[in-house]
Structure formats: structure tokens, C-alpha cells
């Protein structure tokens, strides 16, 4: 996109989450607890996209997302792109991908799972279904759940 057509201001240093499905944008904002940050944040929704009908974008100045935060994002929106910005230039650009396992981020939906009764960390194996969506399988009880329906801790 040409600079004169940019809808959101450039940042000097920080992170950009792009190609967020519009219906997931505010879930991700809440999940990342962006309201707790004191650095400038730009949130755009229902923006035109060549890949999707509409997309969301989050730009956070002077903040870089942790691997745990990225794993949480991928569970909700595995098609998101992460851009790292330094001195107004994109120094890293990558599409995030589902992790192969998730520990301590998601609650097992099975009330009889050992993780519901004992003080232990949850552990899931991650696969994709035939449509490419993430499926979480509890390591302990075997219960499967869709990633987008998982209750994040």
C-alpha cells in the first residue's frame, strides 16, 4: 500500500499484528490486556484486505510480544502476521503458526480431567482439522476441542 493511502500511522519501534479477522480483533485486544500498556496503541478494524473481506490490525509502539502471547494469538487467529518494527522499518515479518503443543494456556473442557481436580498445568497437543482450524487434544484425558472455542487461562 502506498504511504499516502495508509490508514494507520507508522510506528518507530514495536510490534504490528496484521490480517486479524475482524470478528476476532477485540478478543485479541482483551487477551493481550492491551489496556494495561502505557505505550501508544493503534487499533484498526474492518479495514480493506486483499486476503480477507475485512481485517483488523494492532500496532503497539515500544512493545514486543512474548512467545506465550503469540501462542495465545495463534489459537484465536492462526492466519495473523507479526511484524517487528525498528526505526520505522520492518525488520521481521512472519505469519504466526499454531504451536505443536500448548502448556498452561488453556483450560481442559472435561470437568473430570485430572487438571480440573489437581494443581497441575494443562497440556494439549495441537493439530489441524480438514479445514485448517486448530484442534487441541488434552494430553491427560484425550478430550478434543476447537482452538477458537478453547477457554484461555
Protein Blocks (a to p, Z undefined) as FASTA:
>chain_A
ZZklpfbdcdfbdcddehiafklmmmmmmmnommmpcbdcdddehiacfkbmbdcdddde
hiacdfklmmmmmmmmmmbccdddeehiafbdcdddddfbdehkaccfblkbmklmpccd
ddddddddfkopacdddfklopacdfklpccZZ
